[in-house]
């Protein structure tokens, strides 16, 4: 775990902080598709990603989801940090996009490290800024982009996160993430295929335009 921690975060944190994380952190391996956080759940640990990816979604009162952003190696979740500071319940859902390895750090350390380590303070603030920008991008795409543009952007982002131009995903799963109907997604996917931007296969989609 120590080597992986240093490889992912040595450019972010000083050695003293890295040693603390190594001593108190818990290494977890989580398979793709597993829910690691649900809405209305109290957060007890802060995730630091070593490998893999996590999909962060907003869930409404009816259980419908809207994709906000993806977390990758070297990331943490700003919304998780906010809940930790406010000691409030989660209002997001986190699902592993692919097999993921991460270190869980007790929330009690967050405020202590903000005071103790400049690198942690900088990391937290930069995480807030980055995730805020990604959420604003999500809002902009809903407000200003037509659904076909949103769909292509979604597919491109998902392919980049998975480092694979072939996506094993159903039309219904895409509809959930984009908060629309499967019929709309199927129609738009066919249009994107005719435009040469994707290729539709049985239970998979090949992204030709990355």
N, C-alpha and C positions, 0 to 999 in steps of 0.2 A: 504493500500500500504506500509506503514512504516514497519509493521511486516514482510511482504514478502521481502522487500528490505533488512532488517537486517538479515533475515534467509539465503538469497542467498549470501550476500556480506559482512557480519560483520567480517568474517575471512580474508577478503581482504583489506577493507578500514577502516580507523579510524573513530571514531564517528562524528567528525567535518565534514568530507567529506560526510558521509552518510546523515547527516542532510541537507547539501547543495543539494545533489541529491534529497532528499525528497521534498525540498522546490521548486526547479526549474524544476524537471523532470515531464514528462507527462506519465501517465499510459495508456497503450493500450492493448486491447484484440483483437487478430487477429485469424480468423478461419483458419483451415488447408487448404492449397492449394492456399492461397492468395499471390499475388506478392507484396512485400513491397519495393523493389528497382529494378530498371532496369538499363541497361547499358546506358551511355550518360546522366544520371540524376545527377544533383547536389545534394550533401548530406547536409542536414540542421540539422540533429540530429544524435547522437551516440546512438546505441541500447545497453541496458543492459538487458540480459534475466533473467526473474524471473522464468519462467516455459515454457515448450514446446521445440521446436526445429526449426531451420531454415536451409534450404539447400542453400549453396552458390555455384553458377556455373559461369563458364566463357562462354561468348557468342561471337562467331565469326561474321564476316561480313555477313555471309549467314543466321545468326539466329540459327545456330546449337549450342548446349550446351555441356559442359563437367563439370561433378561434381568435385568440388575442396575439399569441406569439409562440415561438419555439425556444427552448433552452438547449444549449450545446456545451461542449467541453469548455471548462473555464468559466462557466456562468453560474449565477444563482438567481433566484426569483425575487424580484423587487417587491412584488405583492406579498410574498411570504414574509419578507423583512418588515414590511409595514404592519402586518398582523402581529408580528412578534413585538414590535415597539408599542403598539396600542393594546396588546394582550387581548385581541379580539379574535372572533372566529373567521375562518377562511371564507372568502366569497368567490373562489375560483375552483376549478377542477384541474388536476394534473394527471396526465396519463403518459406512460412511456411510449415514445414513438418507435423506438427500436430497443434492443437489449442495451441496458444502461447500467453504468457503474458510478456510484456516487458516495460521498462521505457525508454523513449526517452529524451536525454539530449542535449541541444543546443550546436552546434559545437564550439561556441565562448568560451565555458568553457574549452575546451580540453587543449589549450596551457597554460591558466592560472593555471589549476590544475597540469600540469606537473611541473611547477615551485613551486607551493604552497604546494603540497602534495607528499611526497615520495611514499606513497602507490599507488597513481594513476600512478606515473611515473613507478613504478615497474610493475603494472598491464598492462600498455601499452606495455612495453618491453617484458614481458612474453607472452602477446598475439601475438606480432610479431613473437617471437621464435616458439610458438606452431603452429601457422598457416603456417609459413614457412616450418616447418617439415611436416605438413600434405600435403602441396602442393608438396613438394619433394617426399613424399610417393605416391602421385597421379601420378607424373611424372615417378617414378620408376615402378609403376604398368603398365603404358602404355608402357614403354620402355622394361621392362624385364619379365612381367608376361604374360602368354598366356591368351586369353580371358576367358576361363573357370575359371581360378584362379581369374581374376579380377571380374568376375560375382559373384562368391561365396563370395569373400571379400566384395563386394558391398552389397549383400543381408544380410550378417552378420552384417555389420556396420549399415545398415538401421534398422534391427531388434533391435539392441542394443539402437539406438537413440529413437526408438518408444517404447521401453520396451515391445515389443510384438513379439513373434516368428511367428505370422501370419501377413503377409503383404498384404494389399489390393492394388494391383498394377497390371497394365497391362504390357504385354511384350513390347508394344510400348513405354511406359513410361521409362522402364529400358533401352531400346535402345537409347532414347534421352540422358539419363544421362551418358551412357557409350560411346556415339558417335559411334554407330554402327547400324546395321539394325535389324528390328524385326525378320526376318527369322533366323539370326544368334543366337539371344537371345533365340528364341523358341527351336531351335535345342539343344543349350547348356543346357537349363533348363531341357529338357527331359533327357539329359545325366546325369546331377546332380541328377535327380530323380532316375534313374536306379542305381546310385552309393549309394543311400540311404542318401543323404545329404539334400534333400528337398522333399516336397510332393506338387504336383501341384493340385490345386482345381480350381473350376470355379471362375475366377476373383480374385484369391488369391493364395499366395504361403506360405507354412509352412516351416520354417527353422528348420531342424532337427539337423544340425551340427552347433552349436554356439561356 
